[in-house]
Amino acid sequence: MNIEIKALTPELEEVYFDFFDNRAFSDGSPYYPCYCNAFNMSKEQIDSELFAKSEIYGGGAENWKRALRESAVKMVRAGTIKGYLAFADGLVVGWCNANDRMNYYRVGEFDLDNVPSDEKPVGCQEKGQIKSVVCFEIAPDYRGNGIATALLDRVCSDAKNDGYAFIEAYPMKQGHNNALAFTGPIKLYEKFGFVTFCENGNTIIMRKALR
C-alpha cells in the first residue's frame, strides 16, 4: 500500500468530502455525519449555523447533515479547517485535524448535543506557540496499516519546521469510551515522545516539545 500525506487545501475540497460522505463512517459509527468543523466553531456558531439552520430546513437527520456539511464547505474553502489527508493508492482513507491551538474553541472529546463553553488554551498565549491535534478518522477497511502513524509523523514534522514550541494532543483516559474516541490513543502519542502535561476531566493533555 502506497500512503501519501497531503495538507488540506481548498483545492482538495472534493476528496475531503468524498472521504467523509463515503468511507470515514462506513462501519456505522455514531459520529456520522461529521465533517470535523465543530472544533473551530464557537458555541454561538454551533447553535446558529448548525442547530437553528437544521430546523429552518425542516429538521431530521438529513437536514442536520445538510446544515453541517454546508458549514464545513464554507470553512474548508476559507481555510478555517486545517489538517492532513492520507491517500492510499490515490484514494483518501484517513484524516487528521491539526491546527494552531488559538484557532480552536475547544479540544478533547465533546458532544454536540451538550457543547461545553469555549475553552481558553492552557499555557498558550499566542499563535505559533502550540500546534494541536484534535481528531483522527481512518476508514474502517484501512485501519491497522499505520495510517494514523504516518499522519502524526507529518504533523510533527511540519509543526517543527513551522517553528512551533510544542505539539499537543488530547487522548481520553484509558477505559473511557476508548472504542469510540476520535482524539487518538495514548500509545500513539507516547510512540512519538508525547508526555502528560495535565488532565481535564476525562481528557489527558499530552505535549511534545519541538525546540
C-alpha positions as CSV (number, residue, x, y, z in Angstrom):
1,M,0.0,0.0,0.0
2,N,1.4,3.4,-1.0
3,I,0.5,6.0,1.6
4,E,0.8,9.7,0.7
5,I,0.0,12.5,3.2
6,K,-1.2,15.9,1.9
7,A,-2.1,19.1,3.8
8,L,-5.8,20.0,3.3
9,T,-6.2,23.0,0.9
10,P,-9.4,24.4,-0.7
11,E,-8.4,22.6,-3.9
12,L,-8.8,19.2,-2.1
13,E,-12.4,20.0,-1.1
14,E,-13.9,17.4,-3.3
15,V,-11.8,14.5,-2.0
16,Y,-12.2,15.7,1.6
17,F,-16.0,15.5,1.4
18,D,-15.9,12.3,-0.6
19,F,-14.0,10.7,2.3
20,F,-16.4,11.9,5.0
21,D,-19.5,11.1,2.9
22,N,-18.5,7.6,1.7
23,R,-15.7,6.0,3.7
24,A,-15.0,7.6,7.1
25,F,-18.0,6.1,8.9
26,S,-18.8,3.1,6.8
27,D,-18.8,0.9,9.9
28,G,-22.0,2.6,11.3
29,S,-20.1,4.9,13.6
30,P,-22.3,7.0,15.9
31,Y,-20.2,10.1,14.9
32,Y,-21.7,10.1,11.4
33,P,-22.3,12.6,9.9
34,C,-19.3,14.6,10.9
35,Y,-17.1,16.9,8.8
36,C,-14.8,17.9,11.6
37,N,-15.7,21.5,11.8
38,A,-17.1,21.9,15.3
39,F,-13.7,22.4,17.0
40,N,-13.4,25.7,15.1
41,M,-16.9,26.9,15.9
42,S,-18.0,28.9,19.0
43,K,-21.0,27.7,20.9
44,E,-23.0,30.5,19.4
45,Q,-21.9,29.5,15.9
46,I,-22.9,25.9,16.5
47,D,-26.3,27.0,17.7
48,S,-27.0,29.3,14.8
49,E,-25.2,27.6,11.9
50,L,-26.0,24.0,12.8
51,F,-29.0,23.5,15.1
52,A,-31.0,26.6,14.0
53,K,-30.3,26.1,10.3
54,S,-31.2,22.4,10.5
55,E,-34.6,23.4,12.0
56,I,-35.1,26.0,9.3
57,Y,-34.5,23.3,6.7
58,G,-37.2,21.1,8.3
59,G,-35.3,19.2,11.0
60,G,-34.5,15.5,10.9
61,A,-31.2,13.6,10.2
62,E,-30.9,14.7,6.5
63,N,-31.4,18.4,7.3
64,W,-28.9,18.2,10.2
65,K,-26.4,16.7,7.7
66,R,-27.2,19.4,5.2
67,A,-26.5,22.2,7.7
68,L,-23.4,20.6,9.0
69,R,-22.0,20.0,5.5
70,E,-22.8,23.5,4.3
71,S,-20.9,24.9,7.3
72,A,-17.9,22.7,6.6
73,V,-17.8,23.6,2.9
74,K,-17.5,27.3,3.8
75,M,-14.8,26.5,6.4
76,V,-12.7,24.4,4.0
77,R,-13.0,27.0,1.3
78,A,-11.9,29.7,3.8
79,G,-9.0,27.6,5.1
80,T,-10.5,27.6,8.6
81,I,-10.4,23.8,8.9
82,K,-6.8,22.6,8.7
83,G,-5.2,19.2,8.8
84,Y,-3.9,16.4,6.7
85,L,-5.4,13.8,4.4
86,A,-4.0,10.3,3.9
87,F,-4.2,8.8,0.5
88,A,-3.8,5.1,-0.2
89,D,-3.0,4.5,-3.8
90,G,-4.7,7.8,-4.7
91,L,-7.8,7.3,-2.5
92,V,-8.4,9.4,0.7
93,V,-8.6,6.9,3.6
94,G,-7.6,9.0,6.6
95,W,-7.8,12.4,8.1
96,C,-6.1,14.3,11.0
97,N,-7.4,17.6,12.2
98,A,-4.4,19.7,13.3
99,N,-4.3,23.5,13.7
100,D,-2.9,26.3,15.8
101,R,-4.3,25.9,19.3
102,M,-5.5,29.5,19.2
103,N,-7.8,28.6,16.2
104,Y,-9.8,26.1,18.3
105,Y,-12.7,27.0,20.6
106,R,-12.3,23.7,22.5
107,V,-10.3,20.5,22.3
108,G,-10.8,16.9,23.5
109,E,-13.9,14.8,23.1
110,F,-17.3,16.6,23.3
111,D,-20.9,16.0,22.4
112,L,-22.6,18.4,20.0
113,D,-25.9,18.0,22.0
114,N,-24.1,19.3,25.1
115,V,-21.4,21.7,23.8
116,P,-19.1,22.9,26.5
117,S,-18.2,26.5,26.9
118,D,-15.4,27.8,24.8
119,E,-12.1,26.9,26.4
120,K,-9.0,29.1,27.0
121,P,-5.8,27.3,25.9
122,V,-3.7,26.0,28.8
123,G,-0.4,27.8,28.8
124,C,-0.8,29.2,25.3
125,Q,-0.7,32.9,24.8
126,E,-0.3,33.5,21.1
127,K,-0.5,31.9,17.7
128,G,2.6,30.0,16.6
129,Q,3.2,28.5,20.0
130,I,1.3,25.3,20.2
131,K,0.1,23.1,17.3
132,S,-2.9,20.9,18.4
133,V,-4.0,17.5,17.1
134,V,-7.7,17.2,17.9
135,C,-9.1,14.3,15.7
136,F,-8.2,11.2,13.7
137,E,-10.5,9.4,11.4
138,I,-9.4,6.3,9.4
139,A,-11.6,4.5,7.0
140,P,-12.6,1.1,8.7
141,D,-11.2,-1.0,5.9
142,Y,-7.8,0.7,6.2
143,R,-7.2,0.6,10.0
144,G,-4.2,-1.2,11.3
145,N,-2.0,-0.1,8.3
146,G,0.0,2.6,10.0
147,I,-2.1,5.5,8.6
148,A,-2.5,7.4,11.8
149,T,1.2,7.0,12.5
150,A,2.0,8.5,9.1
151,L,-0.4,11.3,9.7
152,L,1.0,12.2,13.1
153,D,4.6,12.0,11.8
154,R,3.8,14.6,9.1
155,V,2.0,16.8,11.7
156,C,5.0,16.7,14.0
157,S,7.5,17.4,11.1
158,D,5.6,20.4,9.8
159,A,5.0,21.8,13.2
160,K,8.7,21.7,14.0
161,N,9.6,23.3,10.6
162,D,7.0,26.0,11.2
163,G,8.7,27.0,14.4
164,Y,6.1,25.7,17.0
165,A,7.4,25.2,20.5
166,F,5.0,22.3,21.3
167,I,2.6,19.9,19.7
168,E,-0.4,19.0,21.8
169,A,-2.9,16.1,21.8
170,Y,-6.0,15.2,23.8
171,P,-6.5,11.4,24.2
172,M,-9.1,10.0,26.5
173,K,-8.2,8.3,29.8
174,Q,-7.8,4.5,29.5
175,G,-11.1,2.7,29.7
176,H,-13.2,5.8,29.0
177,N,-15.2,5.1,25.8
178,N,-11.9,4.3,24.1
179,A,-13.6,2.2,21.4
180,L,-15.2,5.4,20.1
181,A,-12.6,8.0,21.0
182,F,-11.7,10.1,17.9
183,T,-8.9,12.0,19.7
184,G,-6.3,9.3,19.1
185,P,-4.9,6.6,21.5
186,I,-2.4,7.4,24.3
187,K,0.0,4.8,23.0
188,L,0.2,6.5,19.6
189,Y,1.3,9.8,21.2
190,E,3.7,8.0,23.5
191,K,5.4,6.5,20.5
192,F,6.2,10.0,19.3
193,G,7.5,11.2,22.6
194,F,4.4,13.0,23.9
195,V,4.2,13.2,27.7
196,T,1.3,14.0,30.0
197,F,1.1,17.8,30.7
198,C,-2.2,17.9,32.7
199,E,-5.7,16.5,32.8
200,N,-9.1,18.0,32.1
201,G,-11.9,15.7,33.1
202,N,-11.6,12.5,31.1
203,T,-9.1,14.1,28.7
204,I,-5.4,13.8,29.1
205,I,-3.5,16.8,27.6
206,M,-0.2,15.4,26.2
207,R,2.6,17.5,24.8
208,K,5.8,17.0,22.8
209,A,8.5,19.7,22.9
210,L,9.7,20.7,19.5
211,R,12.5,23.0,20.5
